[in-house]
Amino acid sequence: MHEAEVVLAAELEQLAAAGPSTTPDWADVVRRGRPPRTRRHAVIALPLVFLAIALPAVALSAGLRSALGLGSRPIPVLSRSHLLVGAPVGNGFYAQAWRAPSTTGGTCLFLTHNRSRHRLRPVLWNGGGSCSEHGGMQLNVTTAQLPLTPGISIGRRAKHGILRNWVPPIVFGAVYPKLHATRVVIEWNGGEHELALRGDWFLGGTPALYMPSPDKLPFNVVAYDAAGHMLAHKRLDPKILALR
């Protein structure tokens, strides 16, 4: 797990359900869990991977404890990384999504970003991601009931920093294979951005996702078939997009 941040929301949903609220406010979890130091990237995936640090005082599984950095943390074996999909994301950057075995026998999904169009095997895990501790935990699972699993990686744009060093928000996820999607697009009021689709994995990015004005909401990830029919859609949480 990168910077002890990313956990599986499937297990978090079970934890949250045990509390007084039946509808977990993940944005509030993010706000309360934000540490005082600045982080380069926070990865937020909807609905399977989520940024969370502050959790209720309950018993955690070994896999989740590891993902939170409470045990031996799994990390990707970079030399065995397999490219899932890559695409330009704006401001001169390219992003890539990878799958690799973890150092503890599980699986990792993670992002990298750089200025090279060439998709060489990564030597640095710089875009966030998630790892399971053992092989039994699956990441970014899609089903007929959950056909899209988009996530978003947002890097802060410093007010007084160098703009060319800023990586725009990156959207990454999977689409249910039996839908036979041929296009995946981010759509909002007044615009759209087509994502790269390779197999069942999609990825892309645009500065338009960074702290959008209210008149552009909502932002939806939409899958289409070859005839242009909408197959599935998932709304990106506006509270997440507004994170500063």
N, C-alpha and C positions, 0 to 999 in steps of 0.2 A: 504494500500500500504506500502510496506516495505521500509523504509528510503526515502520516497517520490521520488522514482526513476522510478517505472514501470508504464507505461501507455499503452493504447491500440493503436496499430499501425493503426488500421482502421481509427480512428479519426485523428491521426497524418498525415496519407497519405492525408486526406482532407485538413488539415492545410498547409502541404507542397505544395500541388498543387496550392494553392493560391499565392505562391511566384513566383520569376522569373524562377526557375528551375523546370522542369517537372519530374526530376528523383532525389528524395531526397537522399543525401549522409548521410546515418544514421551513418556511422563511424565518419564523421565530426561532426555530432550532439553530439555524445558521447564525442569526444575529447574536443569540446568547452564547453560542459556541465559538464566536470569533475571538482569537487570541489577540493580545495587544500588539504583537509584532506584525510587520507587513509580510504577506505571502505573495509570491510571484504569480501563482495560479491556484484557483479553487475549482475543482471539477464537480459539477452538479449534473447528475443524470436523472432523467425522468422516464420511467419510475423506478428503475432497478438499481441505479447507483446514485448515492446522495452524499453531499457534504454534511457531516455532523460530527461534533466533538462532545457537546454536552448531552448526556443521556440520563434517563431516570436511573435510580439506584436499584437495578435489577440484575439478576444473574444473566451473564452473557455466554453464548456458546464459544467454544475454543476458536472457531473460525472467525467470529466477529471480534473477539478479544484481540486476535492477531491483526485484523484489519484496522483496529483502532490503535495499534501500537502498544497494547497492553501485554503482549507476549513477544515471541520471536516473530518479527515482521517478515512476511514473504515479499520478495522483490522479483522483478522479471530476470530471467536468464537471457540477456540481450543477444548473446551469440546465437540463440535459437529462435529469434523473433521471426514472425511471418507477417508480411504486409497484408492488411485487410483492404485498405482504401486510402487514397491520398488526393489532395486537391489544394488549389490556391485559396487563401483565406483573406487576402487583402493586405494593403500596406507593404507589399513586396514579400510576404511570407507564404510558405507552403506548410501544410500540416499533413501528418500521416497517422493512421491508426494501425496498431500492431497487436498481435496475439503472441504470447510466449508462455512457456512453462514457468512456474514460480520456483523459487529456491527451496520451497517446502513441499513440493509435489502437487501443487495446485495449478491454476491457470491465471494469467494476467492479461488484461486488456488495458492498453495505455496509448497515449498520444505523444507525438514529438512535433516540433515545429522548427523550421529553419528557412534559409533563403535560397535553398537549392531545389530546383525542379526534379533532380535525380533522387530516387528513393533508395538510398543505400541503407544497409542494415544499421540500426541505431547504435550509437556508443554512449548516448545520454538519454535519460528519461526526463524530459523537461516540460511535458505538457499535462501531467496528471494522469490518473488512471486508477485501477483497482486490481487487487489480486485475491484469489482464494488461497486458503492455507493447504487444503487437500483437494484431491480430484473430484470429490463428490459435490462441491459447490459450483453451480453454474452461473455464468455472468451473461447479462443481456439476453435473457431467454425471451423469445417471442412465441405467442400462441394465437389461436383464433380469437380469443377474448382480449389479448394484449398484442395487437399486430404491429405496433410501432413502439420502439423504446429509445426515443431521442434523449440525448444528454447535451449539456453545454458547458464548455470551459471558458471562463471569463477571466482575463487578466486586467488588472487595474491600469488605467491610463493616468500616469502622474501629471499633476497640474503643471509642474515645472520640469518635467523630464523631457527626454529627447523623443519626439513623436515617432521617428523612424524605427525606434526600438520597441514600439508597442505592437503586440500581437492582437488582432481583432478577435472577438468571440468566435469560438469554434463549436459547431454542432456535429455530433457523431452519434450513430446508433445503428439499429438493425430493423429490418422489416420482415414480417412473417413470410417464409419462403412460398407457401401455398397461395399467396396473393398474386405472385408473378408480376410484381411491380416493375415498371420500366423507367419511372421517373420519381424522384423525391424532391420536393420543393418546400422552401420556407416562404410563406405568404403572409402579408400584413396589409393594412389599409394603405393603398398607394404604392405598393411594390411587391416584388418577389425575388427570390434568389434560388437558383437551381443548385442542388447538391450533387456531388459525384456519387454514383451508385455502382458498386462493384459486387456482383453476387447479391447477397442480402444485406450488405453493409453500406451505409451512406455517411458522407462527411463533407463539410464545407464551412465557410465562415464569411462574415461580412461586418464592416463597421456599423451597419445599420442596426445590429443587435445590441449595441452598447448604449445603455441608458436611453432607450427610445422615448420620444415624446408621447403623451397619452393619446394623441389623435392618430397614432400609427397602430395602436393596439386593436385587436389581439394579434400575436404572432403564432402561426400554426405550421407544424410540419405535416405535409400532405403527401401521400403516395398515390400515384396514378398508374393505370395500365396503358398498354400501347394505343388503345382507342381514345385515351384522354379521360376515361372515367375515374372518378375518385374512389379509391379503395379503402383508405383509412386516413385519419388525421389525428394529431395530438397537439394540444395547445401548450405553448411554453408559458410557464408561470410568470406573469408580469412582475411579481415581487422579486423573483430571481433576476430578471433582466434589469431591475432597478438597483441591484446591489452596488454599493459604491466601494 
